[in-house]
Amino acid sequence: MPRFQMHDFRTMEKSPTSPKTLTHKVGQMIDCSTDVKCWADSYNKETGEYRIVLQGTLEAEDTKWDWG
């Protein structure tokens, strides 16, 4: 599986994003992480809208992360 790259965060943040693309990128990110945790931040029973928080640590790479 390809490694999750820093530019992939931008891909995930684009709106609207297809569920298939987001599933793929989040899966890559989790697979490339050394630890991960997730919790439900909120859920609206009337609208079905939800918010989840995913937190983790990506594996170290040979190169520095470039946020630019």
C-alpha positions in Angstrom: 0.0 0.0 0.0 1.4 3.5 -0.8 2.5 5.6 2.1 0.3 8.4 3.3 2.0 11.7 2.3 1.6 15.2 3.7 -0.2 16.5 0.6 -2.9 13.8 1.2 -4.2 16.0 4.0 -5.2 18.6 1.5 -6.9 15.9 -0.6 -9.0 14.8 2.4 -9.9 18.4 3.3 -11.4 19.2 -0.2 -15.1 19.5 -0.1 -17.1 17.8 -1.4 -15.0 14.6 -1.2 -16.4 11.3 -2.3 -16.8 8.6 0.4 -14.7 6.3 -1.6 -11.7 8.7 -1.8 -12.0 9.6 1.9 -12.2 6.0 2.9 -9.0 5.2 0.9 -7.0 8.2 2.3 -8.1 7.7 5.9 -7.3 4.0 5.6 -3.8 4.9 4.3 -3.3 7.3 7.1 -4.3 4.7 9.7 -2.1 2.0 8.1 0.9 4.4 8.2 0.3 5.4 11.9 2.1 4.0 14.9 -1.0 4.7 17.2 -4.5 5.9 16.5 -7.6 6.7 18.6 -11.0 7.9 17.6 -14.1 9.2 19.3 -17.5 10.5 18.4 -17.5 14.3 19.0 -21.2 14.8 18.2 -24.2 13.2 16.6 -27.5 14.9 15.6 -30.3 12.3 15.7 -32.7 14.6 13.7 -30.4 15.2 10.7 -28.0 12.3 10.9 -25.1 14.7 10.9 -22.1 13.5 12.9 -18.6 14.6 13.8 -15.7 12.2 14.6 -12.2 13.0 15.8 -9.3 10.8 14.7 -6.0 11.3 16.4 -2.7 9.5 15.8 1.0 9.6 15.1 2.3 8.9 11.6 5.3 6.7 11.2 8.6 8.7 11.0 9.9 9.2 7.5 13.4 9.8 6.2 12.4 13.3 5.1 11.0 16.1 7.2 7.3 16.8 6.9 6.8 19.8 4.6 3.5 21.7 5.5 4.2 24.3 2.8 
